[in-house]
Amino acid sequence: MNTDQQTVALCAEGMAAEAEGRDDDARDLFLAAWDRARDDYEACVAAHYLARHQPTPEAALRWNLTCLERADRVGDARVAGFYPSLHGTIGRSLLDLGRPAEAQGHFEAAADALGTLPAGPYADWLRLCVARGLRATAAAEAPGYGAGPLTSLLALLCERADLEALSLLLPPYTGNLHRPEDEERLTAALRMLHAERRLPDAEQTLLGASIGLRAGAGAA
């Protein structure tokens, strides 16, 4: 973002206020940026930050939808990297409002747009957020999710602090966007752990059941 633009400069000041815990000042700066926006791009940036300082999910959703509308109006490379976060925050607001079916569509859109982000910690973090949203919506009906054997297995591994097993399973589980390559990565991790046959009997049984469910649903 070009901080020579007054609106964007105000947003930068607002971000600094956020980092210092001055939320009221941050909200005022973002609102000033919105009021002074000269075009759809500047309005999009201001709306994005304003959404983070709303008192209710309804208000946050309104500002995020406004941000999406303005981004669509811009429609060029300047906003391409906004969409993963934008759809993800809209999905989260919809979940907070008890509207999971609508939320799922936005989490799916966020997953589709993740490829616009450069590799790095921000993209990794956002992937985890989007995957969490997908697990919380109808996409959680995918094989091996919900209150099934894989969830039970992970809980037991956490209870015993089996760090080796968790380090193998958690990355493909927590970052699963339910794309074929993600499902294959998770299934491969489950099978590798199963082949070691080093877990206690109850956990080994859960592991086998998790693989069986995924294979039966075509996730293998």
Phi, psi and omega in degrees: 000142181274109184282000173288337177288132185300317181299314181291325177297321177296322178295322177297320176296321178297321178295322177296320178297320176304312184298333180268003179080015180264073187295322179296318178296320180298314180299319180295321179293319179293322177294321176297321178297318177298314182297330184261002181302133183260346181205179183295326180296311180295321177296323178298314181298314181296318181296323179302314182284326177298324181300333182282352185236040178255147186281344183223156175301326179298315180292319178298319179297317180301315181291323178293322177293324175297318178300316179298316179301315180292321177298318178298325178293323178293304170063026178229189188297338182298331184251001185303320182281356179282332193295321179302311180293319184297310179295326178295318180288326175296317178300319180295319178297318180295322175298317179299333181268006178074034181237066187295327181297318177291322180299320183302318180300322179286323176295323176296318178296321177298317179298319179296330185268355184299333181295347179282348184268142174291150179298142179156181184302321182296314179297321179296315180297317182293324176301316178298319179296317181293317179298322177298318178297320179294322178294333182275353181248195182299339178295344177293352176282357177301155184300136175087005181246179183076206182275062183243190185296326180294317177299317178296319179297314181298322178297319180292320179296321177294320181297323180270355182056046175280086188293326180296312180295319180294323180294335177280318189271324189294317180302311178287338178282308185287337180258015185284117178263010178065027169271155183307318181293328177291317179296320179295321180296318179292317180297320179297319179296318178299317182292322178298316179294320180298321183293335178291329180052044181250354181281157172304156188306315183297320180287323177297323178294316177298321179297314178297321179295323179297316178295318180298318178299317182291319179295320180294333180264005178082019181269354183289000000 
